[in-house]
Amino acid sequence: MKGDLTSKDISKQVELNVVFGGMMKDPRGNEKAGYSISGKRNAKTGV
């Protein structure tokens, strides 16, 4: 997934890794999707 991340008034394009974890129903019967998202942040640039 690609998008813009803004931190301390600085915007940079970032790329995040997304893994679909599956679907399940909650106690009320609603469908829910689970995802895992990871990425790296550069502390020098703030983004």
Backbone as JSON, one array per atom type, in Angstrom:
{
  "sequence": "MKGDLTSKDISKQVELNVVFGGMMKDPRGNEKAGYSISGKRNAKTGV",
  "N": [[0.85, -1.14, 0.0], [0.61, 2.19, -0.85], [1.07, 5.59, 0.12], [0.67, 8.93, 1.48], [2.41, 10.12, 4.3], [2.24, 12.23, 7.03], [4.19, 13.98, 9.31], [5.02, 16.14, 11.84], [4.54, 18.39, 10.18], [5.77, 17.6, 7.8], [5.5, 15.93, 4.81], [5.74, 12.78, 3.32], [6.04, 10.24, 0.82], [5.08, 6.97, 1.52], [5.54, 3.41, 1.73], [3.76, 0.65, 2.68], [3.69, -2.66, 4.0], [1.15, -4.98, 3.58], [-0.81, -7.56, 4.92], [-3.38, -9.8, 4.46], [-5.38, -11.11, 6.95], [-7.67, -12.64, 7.26], [-11.24, -13.42, 7.49], [-13.99, -13.02, 9.77], [-16.88, -13.49, 11.89], [-18.29, -11.17, 14.18], [-19.56, -11.1, 17.63], [-22.11, -10.04, 17.2], [-22.78, -10.83, 14.7], [-21.73, -9.47, 12.54], [-19.59, -9.15, 9.71], [-16.07, -9.17, 9.88], [-12.84, -8.02, 8.96], [-9.41, -8.9, 9.1], [-6.18, -7.44, 9.22], [-2.63, -7.18, 8.82], [-0.22, -4.72, 9.15], [2.86, -3.32, 8.2], [5.91, -1.4, 8.3], [8.73, 0.8, 7.73], [10.28, 3.49, 9.49], [12.01, 6.54, 9.12], [13.96, 8.0, 11.41], [15.53, 10.26, 11.21], [14.44, 11.95, 9.24], [11.92, 12.19, 10.2], [9.8, 10.92, 9.11]],
  "CA": [[0.0, 0.0, 0.0], [1.38, 3.42, -0.9], [0.31, 6.78, 0.49], [1.44, 10.01, 2.1], [2.43, 10.17, 5.76], [2.66, 13.55, 7.5], [4.65, 14.05, 10.68], [5.67, 17.43, 12.11], [4.35, 19.21, 8.97], [6.56, 17.09, 6.68], [4.81, 14.83, 4.15], [6.57, 11.92, 2.48], [5.36, 9.06, 0.33], [5.52, 5.76, 2.22], [5.03, 2.14, 1.25], [3.53, -0.26, 3.8], [3.4, -4.05, 3.66], [-0.16, -5.36, 4.11], [-1.13, -8.98, 4.82], [-4.76, -10.09, 4.83], [-5.39, -12.16, 7.96], [-8.87, -13.47, 7.18], [-12.55, -12.87, 7.83], [-14.74, -13.71, 10.81], [-18.06, -12.77, 12.37], [-18.23, -10.75, 15.58], [-20.7, -11.64, 18.38], [-23.37, -9.52, 16.67], [-23.0, -11.39, 13.37], [-21.14, -8.62, 11.5], [-18.33, -9.63, 9.13], [-14.88, -8.36, 10.19], [-11.61, -8.41, 8.25], [-8.18, -8.63, 9.84], [-5.0, -7.14, 8.41], [-1.38, -6.83, 9.49], [0.45, -3.68, 8.37], [4.18, -3.01, 8.73], [6.75, -0.52, 7.49], [9.87, 1.38, 8.44], [10.26, 4.94, 9.65], [13.34, 7.13, 9.22], [13.94, 8.97, 12.51], [16.24, 11.49, 10.81], [13.53, 12.81, 8.49], [10.65, 12.28, 10.92], [8.77, 10.16, 8.39]],
  "C": [[0.91, 1.22, 0.0], [0.49, 4.59, -0.53], [1.23, 7.82, 1.08], [1.29, 9.95, 3.61], [2.96, 11.54, 6.15], [3.0, 13.48, 8.97], [5.41, 15.35, 10.85], [5.67, 18.32, 10.86], [5.23, 18.81, 7.8], [5.82, 15.89, 6.12], [5.78, 14.09, 3.25], [5.73, 10.76, 2.0], [5.94, 7.85, 1.05], [4.9, 4.55, 1.54], [4.95, 1.19, 2.44], [3.22, -1.65, 3.27], [2.09, -4.44, 4.34], [-0.39, -6.85, 3.86], [-2.56, -9.18, 5.3], [-4.77, -11.28, 5.77], [-6.61, -13.06, 7.93], [-10.12, -12.72, 7.58], [-13.16, -13.68, 8.97], [-15.95, -12.88, 11.19], [-17.86, -12.4, 13.83], [-19.47, -11.3, 16.31], [-22.06, -11.16, 17.89], [-23.67, -10.02, 15.26], [-22.45, -10.55, 12.23], [-19.82, -9.21, 11.02], [-17.21, -8.65, 9.45], [-13.69, -8.92, 9.41], [-10.41, -8.04, 9.1], [-7.01, -8.43, 8.9], [-3.81, -6.9, 9.32], [-0.64, -5.86, 8.59], [1.8, -3.38, 9.01], [4.94, -2.11, 7.76], [7.9, -0.01, 8.33], [9.75, 2.88, 8.45], [11.71, 5.44, 9.79], [13.31, 8.22, 10.29], [14.62, 10.28, 12.15], [15.32, 12.47, 10.09], [12.19, 13.0, 9.19], [9.53, 11.52, 10.25], [9.31, 8.8, 8.06]]
}
